Amino acid sequence: MATTLVIAGYYGFGNWGDEASLAVLTKYLRGALPHARLVVLSNDPEQTAQLHGTEAITRWNLCKIRRALARASGFLLGPGSLLQDATSTRSLLYYLGLVRLAQHYNLPTYLIGQGIGPLRSRRSERWVAKTLQQARLVLVRDRASYQWAEAHDARVLLGEDLAVLSDLTPYISRSLSVYGEGQGEVREGQGERPKGTRRVGLSLRPGLSPHNIEVLRRALRTLSTDFELLFLPFQADQDQAVLRELALTIPAVEAHDPADLLRAVQSVDIVLGMRLHSLVFALLCDVPFCALSYDPKIEGFLHRLEEVCEYPVPWWSASDSLDESALVQRILELATKGAELRERLRHARALLQAAARHSLEEAIRVIARELTSP
């Protein structure tokens, strides 16, 4: 019987950062297990199958999930911020429940590319700790998660965010599309930067206070005298709401896969990012960036980047009151130091990719060995 891996995560929701991480995972699994069947639980199975070339079933149908697990060789909880209860306890229970269900079928379970936390209750901590202890292997993407898992007796490896290994060339190439001037229409081929124009890419998500929305609106109006602005929705059904709150005529990328956003990031000079993977994509493209942090995972990535490139990336807490003049000034400073910062980011990217590749390959070797041994 062919080796079959069931993979679960936040897939099929149009979150292009998570889809980029899944693409990396499936690529490395196919390299080690070329004949394995990969079955992904997805909110949109058709989209997932098309993007990743895997089999896919709906994540909401328990009967189909049980049938898939009954025929599987192993279960893998894939990359993402899944082991946290800040979004909701229901989300945490869903993913832990899948791991427990897989263990009920006596499947070896692996957690790959995970960020652990925030966990706001002792009960959630106990649930996650028990799940990690029963897993064959846990690969985490940041040092805080590693320390937490190690303290709770998990078999854990320290890695990086899998999206730093993104190779998006397998996606179908297309011209970049943007929504024009806040009117809702889509214009093909408008993503290329006009000659001599500097551009700021903006990645925001819900959760900003009315005060900070107003500060951003004023700051962006100021910056628009020197820069073209481009909105980068990493999960459009959520992020477009923030663009509407800003009430500015900023064109927005219409992304159909992670490659669309990568091309968009390549077309800008600076990224102001609130989504973690907007910062990862900026790193991949050697584009200087600053950040608004709404979650410890953002700060963890920024501290890691500072370790390897010795440059303190400017960032602000999204829960604090933003200062318009400070925000504008830092973005202008990034623009003046563009060449130097790009070189630092190239160096950091090479180091992070080497570390990510080493840890992921080690984890995949463990999985392949355990699933193929007699």
MOQUICOR-V304257 format. One record per run of one state. SS is the DSSP state (H for helix, E for strand, L for the rest). FROM is the first residue (numbers start at 1). TO is the last residue. If there is no record, write none. Layout:
BEGIN
ss = (SS:SS)
from = (FROM:FROM)
to = (TO:TO)
END
This chain:
BEGIN
ss = (L:E:L:H:L:E:L:H:L:E:L:H:L:E:L:E:L:H:L:E:L:H:L:E:L:H:L:E:L:H:L:H:L:E:L:E:L:E:L:H:L:E:L:H:L:E:L:H:L:E:L:H:L:E:L:H:L:E:L:H:L:H:L)
from = (1:4:9:16:33:37:43:45:53:55:59:62:71:74:78:80:84:89:105:108:117:122:135:137:141:143:152:156:159:162:166:168:171:177:180:186:189:199:204:210:224:228:232:236:247:251:254:258:267:270:274:276:285:288:294:296:310:315:318:324:337:338:373)
to = (3:8:15:32:36:42:44:52:54:58:61:70:73:77:79:83:88:104:107:116:121:134:136:140:142:151:155:158:161:165:167:170:176:179:185:188:198:203:209:223:227:231:235:246:250:253:257:266:269:273:275:284:287:293:295:309:314:317:323:336:337:372:374)
END
